[in-house]
Amino acid sequence: MRKSLLFLLFSLSFSHAVAQTDSLASIVDEVVWVVGDEAILKSDIEVTRIQASMEGVRWSGDPDCTIPEQIAVQKLFLHQAAIDSVDKDVTENDIAAEIEGRIEYMIEQIGSREKLEEYKKQSLSEIRQSMHDDLRDQLLIQQMKKKLVENITVTPAEVRRFFKDMPEDSVPYVPTAVEVQIITQTPKIAIEEINRVKEELREYTDRINKGETSFSTLARLYSEDPGSRRSGGEMDYVGRTILDPAFAAVAFNLTDPTKVSKIVESEFGFHIIQLIDKRGDKIKVRHILRKPIVGDSAVNASLARLDTIAADVRAGVVPQQIQPFFDKKDFTFEDAVSLYSDDKDTKSNHGLMANKAENGQLKSSRFEMQELPAEVARAVDTLQVGQVSAPFSMINARGKTVCAIVKLKNRIPGHKANVTEDFQRLKDVVLEKRRADFLHDWVVNKIKSTYVRLNDQYNDCEFEYEGWKR
């Protein structure tokens, strides 16, 4: 399949509208599969079929067989997730964040919030509610799979052996990659704007203290933290080291759940916080985040400063203001990083950007172009190795407006993968195959120990997993 069933069931898919189509409404529903104590209805299969057609999905086998099998496989993972209490690893904040991401994508695709609501014949609140359970199941399945394969590893010898035996035409092609150095500067926010945000937060605190409204209600209405806004600003239990230091210092000193904290500034903006519970060395709070707006004049000033820095680097000229303190004749990009960059993630590494996996672990310093922030990719695209870009602005990973210049440190042309240059990539390929094989075998064994019944119409199907037909 070009897309997984999970994508079909839980992404953009417009399932509410599909469920109202005449073709689906005309189905005489019946149970066609039973997996454990879970039934798969004919309508479940038809919903997925229609969604697949809408999205141009092509199935690798007969859809009449493939669709119900994939639904059944997801039920096996959900059943195991319940047994292993994986639901503890999926919080309402996780679900809310996933919902917001999907809704933002839908709005981008359809054009506006109003058009989305018109198409779905639901308010945005109703759309969120209708997506909740399916997205929860998706996250549970992801966590269950992650738990099943978490201890699978591969050794360097296994990687070398795997690719030694691989046919030449099967060796993966490694796309062009780049290594990029960056200098960022954060535009200065006007004091009037900071005062405006603080006054808003004081007003929220006053309304809560007077009993006019609840903290949760105001968080849903006004917080600019997409990960917690839809759950009333509520965050899951976290340790001190996970939080921004300034935020943690205030949050961990709260003792009264009826009180609202003072205003605290973090790297994300300004917050007010309310305690929910403390459990050992972890805390559960809700918060409201407000972000000051960066003015055009401040952005332009930062761009101008970076333009001057870039010119000095290109010319190798030491800026006049630092000449008395600078003992080198040439001025390099690396020198500029140490003197001027605000980017704490790259400053200690000469500005070299790090490509990290979703779990935060470092993959390498190499990026394929689509892995870079869009603004960085555009700036790098026309550079020769060693050249420095013109200044540009972007929103960084913390949601803040920053201005930047970049230097293309290296460009690695696309090539057939080899163990010497691409070991990590090849290791990932082997590891992914090992995990996929393990999950396939797990499903087969799970089928053997699970009650399964399917209608006679599926007796002639060629399934991906053995054991369904008994």
URLIN-V649282 format. One record per backbone hydrogen bond with DSSP energy under -1.0 kcal/mol. NH is the residue of the N-H (numbers start at 0). CO is the residue of the C=O. If there is no record, write none. Layout:
# URLIN-V649282
NH CO
NH CO
This chain:
# URLIN-V649282
1 57
7 3
8 4
9 5
10 6
13 11
17 13
18 14
19 16
20 17
24 20
25 21
26 23
31 39
32 39
33 452
34 37
35 450
37 34
39 32
41 29
44 40
45 41
46 42
47 43
48 44
49 45
50 46
51 47
52 48
53 49
54 50
56 51
64 61
65 61
66 62
68 64
69 65
70 66
71 67
72 68
73 69
74 70
75 71
76 72
77 73
78 74
79 75
80 76
81 77
82 78
83 79
85 80
87 84
88 85
89 86
94 90
95 91
96 92
97 93
98 94
99 95
100 96
101 97
102 98
103 99
104 100
105 101
106 102
107 103
108 104
109 105
110 106
115 111
116 112
117 113
118 114
119 115
120 116
121 116
126 122
127 123
128 124
129 125
130 126
131 127
134 130
135 131
136 132
137 133
138 134
139 135
140 136
141 137
142 138
143 139
144 140
145 141
146 142
147 143
148 144
151 148
158 154
159 155
160 156
161 157
162 158
163 159
164 160
169 166
170 167
173 414
176 411
177 366
178 409
180 406
181 350
182 404
184 402
193 189
194 190
195 191
196 192
197 193
198 194
199 195
200 196
201 197
202 198
203 199
204 200
205 201
206 202
207 203
208 204
209 205
210 207
211 206
217 213
218 214
219 215
220 216
221 217
222 218
223 288
227 224
228 224
230 227
231 228
232 227
233 230
234 284
237 282
241 238
247 243
248 244
249 245
250 246
251 247
252 249
253 250
258 255
260 272
263 270
265 268
269 289
270 263
271 287
273 285
275 283
276 283
278 281
281 278
282 237
283 276
285 273
286 232
287 271
289 269
298 294
299 295
300 296
301 297
302 298
303 299
304 300
305 301
306 302
307 303
308 304
309 305
310 306
311 307
312 308
313 309
314 310
315 311
316 311
321 318
324 321
325 322
335 331
336 332
337 333
338 334
339 335
340 336
341 183
343 341
345 342
346 342
348 345
350 345
351 348
352 179
354 363
356 360
359 356
362 354
363 354
366 177
370 367
371 368
376 372
377 373
378 374
379 375
380 376
382 379
385 407
386 383
388 405
391 403
393 401
395 399
398 395
401 393
402 184
403 391
404 182
406 180
407 386
408 178
409 178
411 176
414 173
416 171
421 417
425 421
426 422
427 423
428 424
429 425
430 426
431 427
432 428
433 429
434 430
435 431
436 432
437 433
438 434
439 435
440 436
441 437
442 438
443 439
444 440
445 441
446 442
447 443
448 444
449 446
452 33
454 31
457 454
458 455
460 457
